[in-house]
Every structure is written in C-alpha cells, then in structure tokens.
Amino acid sequence: MNKQNELRVEQQKIKERVEKFDRFVRENEVKRQRALVKFQNERKQQEIREQELAVLQEKYQKLEKRQLKLINKIEDNRKFERYIQQVVDILPEGYLELSDNMMKGVISRYNTLEQANASLLQELMQKDDSIDKAQQDLAELNKSKTDEVLGYNSTIAALHTKLERCYQMTHKKEEKTVRQKIHHRNQCQLYGQLELAIKNIVDMKCRAVKLKPGQPPHSLIEKLSIIEAYLLERESVYKMSQEATTPASSPGPA
C-alpha cells in the first residue's frame, strides 16, 4: 500500500516536472518568437535608419557642394563689391540720396537704370517690329502697284495696237474713199461726155425730131430712144437699098 502511494506520488511529481518542463519549453518558444520578431523589427528599423542616414548623407554632401559654390560665388563677387565701392568713392556729392548704405543706393540706382534700359529696348524692339511690318506692307503695296501698272501697261499696249489697227483701217478706208471719189469723178466726167455726145448726135443726126411747143427737153433715155430709132431706120433703109441692088447685079441663068 505504501509503495503504491509512493508510486502515485512519484508519478505525480514526474507529471508535474513534465508539465513544468512543457511550460518552460512553451515559454521559451514564445520568448524565442518574441525575440525573433523584435530582432526582425529592429533589423527593419536599422535598415530604415541606414536608408535615412544615406539620404541625409547625400543631402549633406549636396549642401556641402552648395555651400562651397556659395562660398566661391561670394569670393567671386568680392570684385563687384570692390568695384561698387570704387564707384561710390568717385560719385559726386548729392548724386545719391543719403542712406546708411551707399552701396545699396548704387545697386538700387543700377537696377532703376537697368529697368529703364530694358523698357527702352522693348520699346525699340516693338518699333523695329512696327518698322518691319510697315516695310512689309510697303513692299506688298509696291508689288501690288507694280502689278497694277503692268496691267495698265498691258491694257495700254492692247489699246495702242487696237488704235494702230483703227488708224490702218481708217487710212485704208480714206484711200478707198479717195479712189471712190476719183472713180466717181471720172464716171461723172464720162457721163457728162457721153451725155454731151448723145446730145450732139441727136442734134446733128436726128433733126427731124422736133420738140413741140411747151414740151420739155428730151431726157437721156428719150435721146437714146431717138438714136435707137434713127439707127433702126438707117438700118432698114440700108437693107432696102441692098435688096434693090442685089437682083440687078446677080448673073443670069446659064
């Protein structure tokens, strides 16, 4: 009986030891996981800090370079400061308003003059643009007027050619008119001569035709008719004379 109790007690102790060891293992595992998570977080934080440090170092280097440039620029601008100081020293009295810093006064005066110069340059450029625009308009106007003059010259040349043709046609018509007048005058002279000849023929050869009292003179047609009648009569008389002489002069039958 005692052995069983002792065995149960021993088993209970072993069980408690196992449970205690198991708790110890679990606690250690939890601690290990916590430590691992903490390590990982700290590592990430370290990486972030290293990245931030790299960025800061890069910014620092840039700032150092900028500072060096500014220092060099300041040293380079010392000559301008000395030059402005020399300008201040040689300025006449009263040229600038009294101020605590004469160099700022000179710079302000320079800025004013620079702005005035820029304004004048801009105005000059605008005037140049206006002059260029005016010259372009003038060139276009000259071209337009030149084309217009060329058109007028072409029209004048065409009209001159037409006028020359009109002169030639007029000259030809005048020559034709003169020839027609000469021809008409010759025809009139010929007509007068013919009329006079007809009258003479009528007066000399046709005296048998007498005008009755109050009868108007014979017209040209009537005179020609009288001459025709006279000629027909003379032809008839000639034929009768020929007929009368022909049998007597003809030979007898054999």
Buried (B, 14 or more C-beta within 10 A) or exposed (E): EEEEEEEEEEEEEEEEEEEEEEEEEEEEEEEEEEEEEEEEEEEEEEEEEEEEEEEEEEEEEEEEEEEEEEEEEEEEEEEEEEEBEEBBEEBEEEEBEEEEEBBEBBEBBEEEEEEEEEEEEEEEEEEEEEEEEEEEEEEEEEEEEEEEEEEEEEEEEEEEEEEEEEEEEEEEEEEEEEEEEEEEEEEEEEEEEEEEEBBEBBEEBBEEBEEEEEEEEBEEEEBBEBBEEBEEEEEEEEEEEEEEEEEEEEEEEE
